[in-house]
Amino acid sequence: MPTTPGWGKEISNTAKIYIEELKYNGTNGSFNYKLTIFYNICNQSDILQEAYNKALPIMLTGLALNQYFNGRLGNLLFKDACRHLHGFFKGPSSKRKNLGE
């Protein structure tokens, strides 16, 4: 029976490359810029696009990581999870201002 790769080794290597300053927390700069870093690191670690959704939490920290898990974004397609995170923190109906209340 053929098995599908789990990408564990590649994702583990990616996690080792990621330093805290490269991660997105919802308030530390542009999500799109941090996503560009993510693509670059995934390319260096040989992670294919089909595994991006499994690797996405590695690029997140703080409020963004909380939103990923609380919003169950792991159940979404990668592009939809990214759209949700971008919209949640920077979109026109940004909820970030309410997080401190």
VENPE-V651000 format. One record per backbone hydrogen bond with DSSP energy under -1.0 kcal/mol. NH is the residue of the N-H (numbers start at 1). CO is the residue of the C=O. E is the energy in kcal/mol with one decimal. If there is no record, write none. Layout:
nh->NH co->CO e->E
nh->NH co->CO e->E
//
This chain:
nh->11 co->7 e->-2.8
nh->12 co->8 e->-2.4
nh->13 co->9 e->-2.3
nh->14 co->10 e->-2.0
nh->15 co->11 e->-2.3
nh->16 co->12 e->-1.5
nh->17 co->13 e->-1.2
nh->18 co->14 e->-1.8
nh->22 co->19 e->-1.8
nh->23 co->20 e->-1.1
nh->24 co->59 e->-3.4
nh->34 co->30 e->-2.1
nh->35 co->31 e->-2.4
nh->36 co->32 e->-1.8
nh->37 co->33 e->-1.8
nh->38 co->34 e->-2.1
nh->39 co->35 e->-2.6
nh->40 co->36 e->-2.1
nh->41 co->37 e->-2.7
nh->42 co->38 e->-2.8
nh->43 co->39 e->-2.2
nh->44 co->40 e->-2.1
nh->45 co->41 e->-1.8
nh->46 co->43 e->-1.1
nh->47 co->42 e->-2.8
nh->51 co->48 e->-2.3
nh->52 co->49 e->-1.5
nh->55 co->51 e->-1.5
nh->56 co->52 e->-1.7
nh->58 co->55 e->-1.9
nh->59 co->56 e->-1.6
nh->60 co->57 e->-1.3
nh->61 co->24 e->-2.1
nh->64 co->61 e->-1.2
nh->66 co->62 e->-2.2
nh->67 co->63 e->-2.5
nh->68 co->64 e->-2.1
nh->69 co->65 e->-2.1
nh->70 co->66 e->-3.3
nh->71 co->67 e->-2.4
nh->73 co->68 e->-2.6
nh->75 co->72 e->-1.5
nh->76 co->73 e->-1.7
nh->81 co->77 e->-2.5
nh->82 co->78 e->-2.5
nh->83 co->79 e->-2.2
nh->84 co->80 e->-2.3
nh->85 co->81 e->-2.5
nh->86 co->82 e->-2.8
nh->87 co->83 e->-2.5
nh->88 co->84 e->-2.8
nh->89 co->85 e->-2.0
nh->90 co->86 e->-2.5
nh->91 co->87 e->-1.3
nh->94 co->91 e->-1.4
nh->95 co->88 e->-1.5
nh->98 co->95 e->-1.5
nh->99 co->96 e->-1.5
nh->101 co->98 e->-1.1
//
